[in-house]
Amino acid sequence: MKLYNTTAGVIIEHNGNHFKADSAWDELVNRDHLEAYLLESLEGLPIADADWANEAKILAPIESQEVWAAGVTWLRSRDARMEESETAASLYDLVYNADRPELFFKATKQRVSGHEGELYIRKDSTWNVPEPELTLFVSSSGKIQGYTIGNDMSSRSIEGENALYLPQAKVWEKCAGLGPCLYVTTEISGDTRISMSIKRSDEVIYNESVTVSRMKRSFTDLVGYLFRECEFPKGCFLMTGTCLVPENDFTLAEGDVVEINIDGPGTLINTIGFNPKHR
């Protein structure tokens, strides 16, 4: 089952049919047993007009929720972070093997772009990369209710200069992609495949994939640490870490198109640009 946050309201997709929900996003999604609730709610809901996807714009699947992210949860991510930093390489090796994961705040709705939206790269960074991440939606009680696709954009030259610059390397306007929907299911298989391709002038310059089973930490472990001293009244999103990283000689350019596909949620496509207010 999929939930789409759109300009026409919340659309529920189930078994090839589309229904218009009778609740706003925040009211609908933040509940335990979300899948069971939605299945029960379908009876009596109006079927959405067949042309809803053409008439309504699909928005990022977020309203009042915060987006957090986990780091160094995959071996490839650890290696990449060690390669980018001459001053703090050992930090990433230590956190990869530690009990406590790296967790950091990423974005609110203001800094998130949805499917087919634009993501920005920083002009004060010389090394910018997309980071495809399976993203959890967690209810306010700390229970995983669904999944979506995240793009945790990163300015690697800034973080590589000094690990204390992490917030600047991770947070700016339009620094996160999320979408295209919330994939509501009780669990996701380790065989779930995450793929990313990058196009430049219509030419594919990067294309790789990996399965979720390669991830070192469990979802419940990450959520448990996030909820230790934080409360999320409307639920939250948690990006679970970077699994695919382009080679070190790659950096994003204006006009690049990043396409991330995850079995279940579908495909998130974003175009790369600069913030026009800061050109």
Residue frames relative to the residue before (quaternion, step in Angstrom):
aa qw qx qy qz dx dy dz
M 1.0000 0.0000 0.0000 0.0000 0.00 0.00 0.00
K 0.1313 -0.8008 0.5828 0.0430 3.56 -1.02 0.88
L 0.1897 -0.7495 0.6242 0.1124 3.54 -1.13 0.76
Y 0.1184 -0.7790 0.6139 0.0475 3.56 -0.88 1.02
N 0.2574 -0.7235 0.6231 0.1486 3.53 -0.97 0.96
T 0.0685 0.8332 -0.5382 0.1066 3.61 -0.39 1.19
T 0.6454 -0.5063 0.4032 0.4056 3.54 -1.32 0.17
A 0.6752 0.4546 -0.2915 0.5024 3.60 1.26 -0.23
G 0.6860 -0.4248 0.2832 0.5184 3.57 1.28 0.14
V 0.6546 -0.4952 0.3847 0.4223 3.57 -1.28 -0.20
I 0.1452 -0.7829 0.6032 0.0472 3.54 -0.84 1.07
I 0.2055 -0.7679 0.5989 0.0968 3.56 -0.92 1.00
E 0.1361 -0.7789 0.6084 0.0679 3.59 -0.81 1.01
H 0.1517 0.7794 -0.5907 0.1433 3.56 -0.77 1.07
N 0.8540 -0.0552 -0.0087 0.5173 3.56 -0.80 1.13
G 0.7436 -0.4360 0.2208 0.4564 3.55 0.94 0.92
N 0.6544 0.4702 -0.3160 0.5009 3.58 1.26 -0.05
H 0.2441 -0.7623 0.5836 0.1368 3.55 -1.21 0.56
F 0.0959 -0.7937 0.6006 0.0035 3.55 -0.90 1.01
K 0.3538 -0.7140 0.5591 0.2290 3.54 -1.11 0.68
A 0.3742 -0.7452 0.5109 0.2090 3.56 -0.63 1.18
D 0.3823 -0.7286 0.5229 0.2224 3.55 -1.17 0.58
S 0.6603 0.4498 -0.3087 0.5161 3.59 1.26 0.40
A 0.5196 -0.6027 0.4981 0.3445 3.55 -1.23 0.47
W 0.7301 -0.4742 0.2770 0.4065 3.56 -1.26 0.51
D 0.7072 0.4739 -0.2829 0.4419 3.60 0.64 -1.10
E 0.6701 0.5055 -0.2941 0.4570 3.56 0.94 -0.89
L 0.7001 0.4979 -0.2729 0.4330 3.56 0.99 -0.85
V 0.7847 0.4247 -0.2187 0.3950 3.58 0.63 -1.10
N 0.7006 0.4900 -0.2934 0.4278 3.58 0.98 -0.74
R 0.4806 0.6098 -0.4932 0.3923 3.52 0.15 1.35
D 0.4783 -0.6207 0.5253 0.3318 3.56 -1.20 0.46
H 0.8027 0.2178 -0.1957 0.5195 3.59 -1.21 0.56
L 0.0957 0.8483 -0.5131 0.0896 3.57 1.03 0.86
E 0.6499 0.5285 -0.3333 0.4327 3.59 0.88 -0.86
A 0.6731 0.4880 -0.2975 0.4693 3.58 0.87 -0.93
Y 0.6359 0.5312 -0.3289 0.4531 3.58 1.00 -0.81
L 0.6734 0.4980 -0.3036 0.4543 3.59 0.90 -0.89
L 0.6346 0.5303 -0.3320 0.4537 3.58 0.96 -0.83
E 0.6709 0.4860 -0.2907 0.4787 3.55 0.98 -0.84
S 0.6843 0.5150 -0.2815 0.4328 3.57 1.04 -0.75
L 0.5336 0.6671 -0.4069 0.3235 3.60 1.15 -0.50
E 0.6212 0.5423 -0.3490 0.4452 3.55 1.02 -0.74
G 0.7961 0.2573 -0.2141 0.5042 3.53 -0.68 1.09
L 0.5786 0.5697 -0.3956 0.4291 3.60 1.20 -0.28
P 0.4892 -0.6603 0.4709 0.3207 3.62 -0.99 0.71
I 0.4449 -0.6550 0.5382 0.2889 3.55 -1.08 0.73
A 0.4604 -0.6969 0.4777 0.2722 3.55 -0.82 1.01
D 0.6093 -0.5488 0.4304 0.3771 3.53 -1.17 0.64
A 0.5807 -0.6314 0.3897 0.3351 3.57 -0.94 0.90
D 0.7204 0.4344 -0.2451 0.4820 3.59 1.14 -0.56
W 0.2917 0.7998 -0.4956 0.1722 3.58 1.22 0.28
A 0.6543 0.5383 -0.3211 0.4231 3.58 0.99 -0.85
N 0.6743 0.4725 -0.2937 0.4857 3.59 1.15 -0.54
E 0.7205 0.4549 -0.2365 0.4670 3.55 1.11 -0.71
A 0.7558 0.3234 -0.1805 0.5401 3.58 1.13 -0.57
K 0.3915 -0.7018 0.5447 0.2400 3.56 -1.09 0.71
I 0.3717 -0.7087 0.5548 0.2277 3.55 -0.94 0.92
L 0.2095 -0.7878 0.5739 0.0783 3.54 -0.76 1.13
A 0.6304 -0.4711 0.4162 0.4553 3.56 -1.25 0.09
P 0.4689 -0.7048 0.4568 0.2734 3.62 -0.94 0.82
I 0.5464 0.5865 -0.3928 0.4507 3.55 0.70 1.13
E 0.0570 -0.7650 0.6390 0.0562 3.53 -1.20 0.62
S 0.8429 0.0348 0.0088 0.5369 3.61 -0.01 -1.27
Q 0.5024 0.6834 -0.4155 0.3284 3.60 1.23 -0.10
E 0.3690 -0.6635 0.5954 0.2628 3.54 -1.30 0.42
V 0.2777 -0.7132 0.6116 0.2006 3.55 -1.30 0.42
W 0.0633 -0.7670 0.6384 0.0093 3.55 -0.84 1.05
A 0.1925 -0.7864 0.5783 0.1002 3.56 -1.25 0.30
A 0.2906 -0.7243 0.6007 0.1735 3.52 -1.27 0.57
G 0.1888 -0.7967 0.5655 0.0990 3.56 -1.06 0.71
V 0.8381 0.2086 -0.1606 0.4777 3.53 -1.33 0.46
T 0.3701 0.7246 -0.4944 0.3058 3.58 0.89 0.96
W 0.7014 0.3237 -0.2332 0.5907 3.57 1.33 -0.08
L 0.5938 -0.5805 0.4168 0.3697 3.58 -1.11 0.64
R 0.6428 0.5316 -0.3312 0.4410 3.61 0.95 -0.82
S 0.6375 0.5191 -0.3235 0.4686 3.56 1.07 -0.73
R 0.6339 0.5250 -0.3363 0.4576 3.58 0.95 -0.83
D 0.6720 0.5060 -0.3003 0.4497 3.56 0.87 -0.98
A 0.6612 0.5130 -0.3110 0.4506 3.58 0.95 -0.88
R 0.6646 0.4973 -0.3099 0.4637 3.59 0.93 -0.85
M 0.6413 0.5087 -0.3258 0.4731 3.60 1.05 -0.70
E 0.6502 0.5275 -0.3152 0.4468 3.58 1.03 -0.78
E 0.6989 0.4900 -0.2844 0.4365 3.58 0.98 -0.82
S 0.7632 0.3701 -0.1788 0.4985 3.60 1.15 -0.57
E 0.2443 -0.7709 0.5746 0.1256 3.55 -0.67 1.12
T 0.7196 0.4770 -0.2442 0.4416 3.58 1.14 -0.63
A 0.8250 0.2006 -0.0681 0.5239 3.60 1.10 -0.58
A 0.1813 0.8285 -0.5157 0.1215 3.58 1.11 0.60
S 0.6572 0.5378 -0.3208 0.4194 3.58 0.94 -0.83
L 0.5408 0.6246 -0.4037 0.3929 3.62 1.16 -0.51
Y 0.7069 0.4765 -0.2688 0.4484 3.56 0.87 -0.96
D 0.6116 0.5275 -0.3435 0.4793 3.56 1.11 -0.64
L 0.6589 0.5183 -0.3050 0.4520 3.58 0.97 -0.86
V 0.7040 0.4572 -0.2885 0.4606 3.61 0.83 -0.92
Y 0.5752 0.5836 -0.3811 0.4282 3.60 1.12 -0.55
N 0.7663 0.3557 -0.1792 0.5041 3.58 1.03 -0.80
A 0.5442 0.6418 -0.3932 0.3705 3.61 1.25 -0.15
D 0.5892 -0.5527 0.4449 0.3865 3.58 -1.27 0.32
R 0.7227 0.4090 -0.2399 0.5030 3.58 0.91 -0.93
P 0.3251 -0.7568 0.5287 0.2049 3.62 -0.76 0.94
E 0.5050 -0.5736 0.5256 0.3738 3.54 -1.33 0.13
L 0.0434 0.7763 -0.6257 0.0628 3.58 -0.78 1.07
F 0.0652 0.8034 -0.5894 0.0542 3.57 -0.95 0.79
F 0.5433 -0.6001 0.4820 0.3353 3.53 -1.25 0.57
K 0.2025 -0.8100 0.5434 0.0867 3.57 -0.93 0.90
A 0.8060 -0.2273 0.2121 0.5036 3.61 0.58 -1.04
T 0.2661 -0.6542 0.6637 0.2466 3.48 -1.47 0.15
K 0.7751 -0.3579 0.2382 0.4630 3.57 -1.30 0.07
Q 0.6043 0.6004 -0.3536 0.3863 3.59 0.98 -0.85
R 0.7809 0.3468 -0.1688 0.4914 3.58 0.95 -0.84
V 0.5804 0.5741 -0.3659 0.4468 3.58 1.28 0.32
S 0.1589 -0.7538 0.6296 0.1004 3.56 -1.10 0.78
G 0.3663 -0.7378 0.5289 0.2046 3.55 -1.05 0.79
H 0.7844 -0.3001 0.2519 0.4808 3.53 -1.35 -0.29
E 0.8397 0.0981 -0.1568 0.5105 3.54 -0.93 1.12
G 0.4877 0.6258 -0.4542 0.4051 3.58 1.21 0.44
E 0.5310 -0.6283 0.4707 0.3189 3.55 -1.33 0.18
L 0.1703 -0.7438 0.6380 0.1037 3.54 -1.14 0.78
Y 0.3391 -0.7649 0.5177 0.1787 3.56 -1.01 0.84
I 0.2136 -0.7085 0.6481 0.1796 3.52 -1.34 0.43
R 0.5207 -0.6578 0.4554 0.2980 3.55 -1.14 0.69
K 0.4346 -0.7007 0.5048 0.2556 3.56 -0.98 0.81
D 0.6845 0.4633 -0.2967 0.4783 3.58 1.20 -0.42
S 0.6308 0.4700 -0.3503 0.5083 3.57 1.23 0.46
T 0.3006 -0.7754 0.5325 0.1576 3.56 -0.95 0.87
W 0.7557 0.2839 -0.1485 0.5712 3.58 1.29 -0.19
N 0.0997 0.8175 -0.5471 0.1496 3.57 -0.15 1.35
V 0.0099 -0.8201 0.5705 -0.0430 3.57 -0.83 0.97
P 0.4090 -0.6448 0.5697 0.3039 3.56 -1.28 0.40
E 0.1359 -0.7837 0.5999 0.0869 3.58 -1.15 0.54
P 0.2321 -0.8008 0.5377 0.1251 3.62 -0.29 1.25
E 0.0514 0.8265 -0.5542 0.0850 3.58 -0.74 1.02
L 0.4157 -0.6347 0.5905 0.2751 3.52 -1.05 0.84
T 0.1300 -0.8287 0.5444 0.0057 3.56 -0.67 1.14
L 0.3163 -0.7644 0.5400 0.1551 3.54 -0.82 1.07
F 0.1862 -0.7008 0.6620 0.1896 3.52 -1.26 0.52
V 0.0973 -0.8152 0.5707 -0.0171 3.55 -0.66 1.19
S 0.4290 -0.7041 0.5038 0.2576 3.58 -0.86 0.96
S 0.6874 -0.4953 0.3374 0.4103 3.57 -1.27 0.29
S 0.6558 0.4922 -0.3157 0.4774 3.60 1.22 -0.34
G 0.5826 -0.6315 0.3506 0.3727 3.59 1.29 0.13
K 0.5554 0.5968 -0.3964 0.4220 3.60 1.19 0.45
I 0.4548 -0.6881 0.5007 0.2627 3.56 -0.92 0.97
Q 0.1100 -0.8294 0.5476 0.0118 3.57 -0.72 1.12
G 0.8102 -0.0791 0.0668 0.5769 3.59 1.18 -0.31
Y 0.3623 -0.7241 0.5624 0.1679 3.50 -1.40 0.05
T 0.0002 -0.7678 0.6394 0.0394 3.53 -1.25 0.43
I 0.5365 -0.5979 0.4779 0.3554 3.57 -1.31 -0.10
G 0.0951 -0.7987 0.5930 0.0376 3.55 -0.93 0.91
N 0.1387 -0.7341 0.6549 0.1137 3.53 -1.25 0.57
D 0.1416 -0.8097 0.5691 0.0207 3.54 -0.25 1.36
M 0.1930 -0.8199 0.5301 0.0976 3.57 0.28 1.27
S 0.0698 -0.8236 0.5624 -0.0234 3.54 -0.97 0.91
S 0.2560 -0.7281 0.6174 0.1523 3.55 -1.09 0.86
R 0.2108 -0.8508 0.4694 0.1064 3.53 0.15 1.31
S 0.6171 0.5471 -0.3709 0.4269 3.62 1.03 -0.58
I 0.6429 0.5166 -0.3274 0.4611 3.60 1.08 -0.67
E 0.6838 0.4590 -0.2932 0.4857 3.59 0.87 -0.90
G 0.6458 0.5419 -0.3214 0.4314 3.56 1.02 -0.76
E 0.5978 0.5700 -0.3569 0.4363 3.56 1.16 -0.59
N 0.7678 -0.1606 0.1312 0.6061 3.57 1.02 -0.84
A 0.4926 -0.6910 0.4440 0.2875 3.58 -0.78 1.03
L 0.6037 0.5699 -0.3532 0.4314 3.60 1.18 -0.49
Y 0.6128 0.5478 -0.3467 0.4518 3.57 1.26 -0.19
L 0.2847 0.8075 -0.4836 0.1819 3.60 1.27 0.13
P 0.6581 0.5064 -0.3553 0.4293 3.69 0.75 -0.82
Q 0.6810 0.4713 -0.2980 0.4747 3.61 0.97 -0.77
A 0.6481 0.5163 -0.3103 0.4660 3.57 1.18 -0.56
K 0.7579 0.3884 -0.1843 0.4907 3.57 1.25 -0.38
V 0.7979 0.3040 -0.1250 0.5053 3.59 1.04 -0.72
W 0.3245 0.6780 -0.6167 0.2338 3.55 -0.83 1.12
E 0.7081 -0.4258 0.2984 0.4778 3.61 -1.20 -0.05
K 0.8477 0.0307 -0.0785 0.5238 3.55 -1.01 0.98
C 0.2918 0.7819 -0.4891 0.2535 3.55 0.87 1.02
A 0.7655 0.3094 -0.1683 0.5385 3.60 1.25 -0.14
G 0.2013 -0.7435 0.6245 0.1293 3.53 -1.06 0.82
L 0.0187 0.7913 -0.6090 0.0507 3.57 -1.05 0.80
G 0.5759 0.5951 -0.4269 0.3633 3.58 -0.88 0.91
P 0.5743 0.0602 -0.7280 -0.3696 1.49 -2.41 -0.61
C 0.7825 0.2033 -0.0741 0.5839 3.56 1.29 -0.37
L 0.4248 -0.6025 0.5714 0.3606 3.51 -1.36 -0.14
Y 0.2240 -0.7764 0.5811 0.0970 3.55 -0.59 1.21
V 0.1636 -0.8300 0.5315 0.0427 3.54 -0.27 1.33
T 0.2871 0.7211 -0.5810 0.2452 3.54 -0.60 1.22
T 0.5732 -0.6291 0.4048 0.3344 3.57 -1.14 0.56
E 0.8050 -0.0385 0.0260 0.5915 3.60 1.10 -0.52
I 0.2552 -0.7484 0.5933 0.1506 3.51 -1.29 0.37
S 0.4938 -0.7092 0.4331 0.2564 3.56 -0.88 0.98
G 0.5604 -0.5939 0.4669 0.3395 3.53 -1.24 0.54
D 0.6156 0.5431 -0.3400 0.4587 3.58 1.26 -0.32
T 0.4150 0.7125 -0.4682 0.3176 3.58 1.28 -0.09
R 0.2473 -0.8038 0.5311 0.1032 3.56 -0.74 1.09
I 0.1789 -0.7467 0.6356 0.0810 3.52 -1.08 0.92
S 0.0102 -0.8092 0.5862 -0.0385 3.58 -0.73 1.09
M 0.0313 -0.7861 0.6163 0.0359 3.55 -1.16 0.57
S 0.0119 -0.7609 0.6486 0.0171 3.52 -1.08 0.84
I 0.1705 -0.7595 0.6209 0.0921 3.54 -1.20 0.65
K 0.1355 -0.7908 0.5948 0.0498 3.55 -0.85 1.04
R 0.0471 -0.7619 0.6458 0.0151 3.52 -1.13 0.81
S 0.8146 -0.0670 -0.0191 0.5758 3.58 -0.54 1.20
D 0.6896 -0.5181 0.2451 0.4427 3.56 0.98 1.03
E 0.6040 0.5223 -0.3715 0.4738 3.60 1.24 0.24
V 0.4055 -0.7045 0.5265 0.2491 3.58 -0.89 0.96
I 0.0860 -0.8211 0.5641 0.0173 3.59 -0.59 1.16
Y 0.7712 0.1099 -0.1070 0.6178 3.58 1.30 -0.05
N 0.1625 0.7747 -0.5975 0.1279 3.56 -0.99 0.87
E 0.2284 0.7654 -0.5660 0.2042 3.58 -0.39 1.25
S 0.0945 -0.7874 0.6050 0.0711 3.57 -1.28 0.29
V 0.0588 -0.7693 0.6360 0.0145 3.55 -1.33 0.40
T 0.3945 -0.7035 0.5274 0.2668 3.59 -1.19 0.36
V 0.6423 -0.5608 0.3772 0.3614 3.54 -1.21 0.62
S 0.5711 0.6250 -0.3734 0.3792 3.59 1.13 -0.59
R 0.6130 0.5688 -0.3445 0.4267 3.61 1.21 -0.39
M 0.5241 0.6499 -0.4057 0.3720 3.58 1.25 -0.19
K 0.4589 -0.7213 0.4528 0.2533 3.59 -0.90 0.93
R 0.7820 0.3230 -0.1624 0.5077 3.61 0.83 -0.93
S 0.4648 -0.6634 0.5063 0.2959 3.57 -1.19 0.50
F 0.6164 -0.5513 0.4128 0.3817 3.54 -1.22 0.50
T 0.6717 0.5090 -0.3065 0.4424 3.58 0.89 -0.92
D 0.6079 0.5444 -0.3513 0.4589 3.59 1.09 -0.64
L 0.6690 0.4973 -0.2985 0.4647 3.58 0.90 -0.91
V 0.6637 0.4992 -0.3018 0.4682 3.57 0.92 -0.92
G 0.6288 0.5593 -0.3328 0.4255 3.59 0.98 -0.83
Y 0.6790 0.4661 -0.2913 0.4866 3.58 0.95 -0.83
L 0.6402 0.5378 -0.3388 0.4314 3.60 0.95 -0.80
F 0.7442 0.4131 -0.2134 0.4796 3.58 0.99 -0.85
R 0.3904 0.7463 -0.4777 0.2499 3.63 1.20 0.06
E 0.8258 0.0382 0.0097 0.5625 3.60 0.87 -0.89
C 0.6280 0.5053 -0.3421 0.4831 3.59 1.24 0.39
E 0.1796 -0.7528 0.6229 0.1142 3.54 -1.19 0.66
F 0.1163 -0.7864 0.6061 0.0275 3.55 -1.07 0.83
P 0.2626 -0.8349 0.4589 0.1529 3.59 0.16 1.26
K 0.7644 0.3009 -0.1752 0.5426 3.61 1.14 -0.58
G 0.6099 -0.5125 0.3562 0.4883 3.57 1.27 0.22
C 0.1793 -0.7855 0.5816 0.1119 3.57 -1.27 0.04
F 0.3732 -0.6738 0.5815 0.2618 3.52 -1.39 0.17
L 0.0766 -0.7885 0.6093 0.0324 3.56 -1.07 0.77
M 0.2698 -0.7349 0.6068 0.1376 3.55 -0.61 1.21
T 0.3266 -0.8254 0.4403 0.1350 3.57 -0.67 1.11
G 0.7472 -0.4106 0.2240 0.4722 3.60 1.16 0.28
T 0.5350 -0.6653 0.4513 0.2598 3.49 -1.26 0.63
C 0.1523 -0.8259 0.5407 0.0484 3.55 -0.67 1.13
L 0.7699 0.2348 -0.1253 0.5801 3.59 1.20 -0.50
V 0.0117 0.8043 -0.5909 0.0619 3.57 -0.77 1.06
P 0.4161 -0.7007 0.5129 0.2697 3.64 -0.71 0.99
E 0.6636 -0.5100 0.3717 0.4016 3.53 -1.27 0.40
N 0.6658 -0.5721 0.3242 0.3527 3.56 -1.19 0.62
D 0.6532 0.5019 -0.3318 0.4597 3.61 1.17 -0.32
F 0.5858 0.5810 -0.3675 0.4292 3.59 1.30 0.13
T 0.0965 0.7512 -0.6526 0.0216 3.55 -1.15 0.71
L 0.5520 -0.6272 0.4387 0.3308 3.56 -1.06 0.74
A 0.1553 -0.7665 0.6176 0.0836 3.54 -1.23 0.63
E 0.6399 -0.5196 0.3983 0.4024 3.54 -1.22 0.48
G 0.7718 0.3220 -0.2563 0.4847 3.58 -0.86 0.97
D 0.4792 0.6505 -0.4503 0.3801 3.59 1.23 -0.18
V 0.2152 -0.7531 0.6084 0.1282 3.56 -1.17 0.65
V 0.1491 -0.7925 0.5899 0.0429 3.56 -0.68 1.17
E 0.0606 -0.7981 0.5993 -0.0162 3.55 -0.76 1.12
I 0.0442 -0.7956 0.6037 -0.0239 3.56 -0.64 1.17
N 0.0626 -0.7958 0.6023 0.0075 3.55 -0.84 1.01
I 0.0025 0.7664 -0.6422 0.0137 3.55 -1.03 0.90
D 0.5230 -0.6324 0.4688 0.3268 3.57 -0.88 0.95
G 0.7360 0.3491 -0.2928 0.5008 3.57 -0.72 1.08
P 0.7918 0.2878 -0.1763 0.5090 3.62 0.28 -1.17
G 0.5181 -0.6594 0.4107 0.3579 3.62 1.12 -0.55
T 0.6594 -0.5009 0.3998 0.3929 3.55 -0.97 -0.92
L 0.1527 -0.7584 0.6308 0.0599 3.54 -1.01 0.98
I 0.0488 -0.8017 0.5956 -0.0139 3.57 -0.72 1.11
N 0.0460 0.7927 -0.6054 0.0547 3.57 -0.88 0.98
T 0.3074 -0.7209 0.5931 0.1845 3.54 -1.17 0.71
I 0.3773 -0.7484 0.5122 0.1877 3.56 -1.00 0.89
G 0.1132 0.7909 -0.5944 0.0913 3.55 -0.98 0.88
F 0.4879 -0.6026 0.5220 0.3554 3.54 -1.35 -0.33
N 0.5674 -0.5724 0.4620 0.3701 3.55 -1.17 0.54
P 0.3782 -0.7627 0.4685 0.2360 3.64 -0.46 1.12
K 0.6159 0.5612 -0.3498 0.4282 3.59 1.19 -0.40
H 0.7626 0.3296 -0.1717 0.5294 3.57 1.23 -0.36
R 0.3070 0.7619 -0.5192 0.2359 3.58 1.06 0.58
